[in-house]
């Protein structure tokens, strides 16, 4: 990347034999995108991908965009980006996001594109800039709207092997890991679709029922009952111990906030932990298998289960489920209705479901504990498969990160020829 002369000399001294430092404008042509007039219908709803920052996801290649333009739109802005062009966000909060076009495309003005020269491997450049994405964010400065101007972007430096064959071999190794990650992603997506279908079926029709009734929650088995949350357990609103008192913090009791509730069913790790003094200060320790639901803020409806004794903050309502009701069933029911909970919070500036209102939320429940448990068992089996695949993905991402550190610095060399 860009360095002062003395730092550059040090970098060159450490550089592997047969490698060089090149600026972006030496490895390809840089094009800043442009948006055709949005008021002209003739420019829009065609079949040419129009790439904006939100279209650049985790995947290496951009296979789908939110909007498409016509050939008239592409002609209006000019500079069609061919397949295998590198695109990088250089304006806004997502500076550093990077992808590769999978077909002829146009990008907007937040993006700089690099049309790589024939003697440079575009895949290698992609991985190098992907690895340096955090540097690009810092490089954008501290302006209200972060920006890397084209003139500055072109001067960013890359370290790369002189021989394209070595570049290609490095990119091939990293691409193989990426392909593995994408396959795992697809398995996760398929299993999540299966889970969604099973929840829709099991949490409304149950198992083996033939007679149904209409209720305020929709059509459910005749044997089922409609109960409020305060009928199935005790509701506790969390509380935060004083942050100014060190005696309350850095202990071993998980302190759950909305950001700690991820995709997994159980909360196994929290950003902060409190001491027993902190737990005593706020009271109401939540035992293992307590349901926690975000009820204040932008992430209302997020739901999870505690994996050990915990404390939650005031944005969370917890439900200590009664012994004659399956906590797993209630978790899945609330998980399925998370969108309903968001709508239930109203349109206040800060969305909120007060405890008194939360307790009145209704749940359709099988009368028999065995049916609740059977439904939970089916859904839990699917969840375990999803969790296993997520762990596989995390492992592959760690491997990718390690390989990028070694291969893109020349610390580990590859054999060519």
C-alpha positions, 0 to 999 in steps of 0.5 A: 500500500502507499508508504513513505520512502523510508517505509517503502525501502524497508518493505522492499528489503523484506520483499521475497525474491521475484516480487514487486510493488505496483500502484493500482494504476500500473496494474489496470485502468481505474473507472469511477461509476456513474448513475443514469438519470433515475427519472428516465424509464428508458434507462432502467429495468433492462438486463445489465446489472447496476452495481451499488455497495449493497450488491457486494455481499460476502461472495466473491462474484456479484451474480445478482443486483437489486436494479438493472439498466438498459443498453440505453442506460449503459450507453448514457453513462459509458464505461461498461465493466466487462466480466472479471472486473474488480469493483471496490466501494470507495464512498460511504460507510462500507468502504473497502467492500470488494467483489468481481463482476460475473458479466458485463455491468455498470457501477454507481459513483460510490464504486471504483472499478479496476480493469486488470491488465492481461499480464496480471491475475485479477483473482490475485488482485481481488484477494490482496485488496480483500485482505487489505479492506480494513486498511482502505477504511482507515485510508478514507480519512475522518470526513462525515462521508468517508471517501477515497478519491480516484486520484488517491485510489490509483496510487494505492500499492500492492505487493505481488509476484512478477510472474503471473503463474505464481499469482495464478497459483496463489489465487487458485489455492484461495479460490479452492477454499472460497468454493468450499465456503460457498458450498457450505453456505448453500447447505446452510441456506437449504437447511434454513429453508427446510427449518422454515417450512417445518416451523410453518407446518409443525407450529400451526398443524402439530403432529397427527391432528385431523380436527382444527379450529379458527382462533385469533392466531389462525387455524390450529388443532382443536386440542390446542390452547391459546395462552398468554406469555404470563400463563406459561412463565414468569417474565423478567425485564433485565437491568444493567449494574452501574458501569462506573463500579469495577466491582460489578464487571469482568466476572464470569457471569454472561451479561446479555445485550441484543448484540449478543443474540446471534443466529444460534439458538443458544447464547454461548458467548457475550461481549461482557460479563459481570461478577456475582456482586453485579448479579446481586446488585440487579437481582434475578439471575436467569437460569440455563434454558431461559428464553430471552427476547429483545423488546427495545430498539431496532432489533426487537424480536430477536430471541435465544436461550441462555446456555448458563446462569446469566443476567440481561440488560433492560432491552430484554425481557426474559421468560422463565418457563413453567415445568409443565411446558417445553421451553424449546417449543416456546423458543421456536414459536417466538422465533417464528413470530419475530416479525410479528413482535417487530410490528407489535412494538408500534412506530415510536422513535425507539420501538418498545414492547413494555413488559405489561404488553409483552406478557399479554402476547398469545401463543398457540400451544399443544395441550400435551407436553409430549407433542410440544417436545416432539415438535421441538425435537424435530426442529432441534435436529435441524438446528444442530445440522445448521450449527454444524455447518456454521462451525465448518464455515468458521473453520474454512474462514480461519484457514482462508485468513491464515493462507492469505496472510502467508501467501499474499506476503510471500511468507509461504511460496508456491511451486510453479511449473 
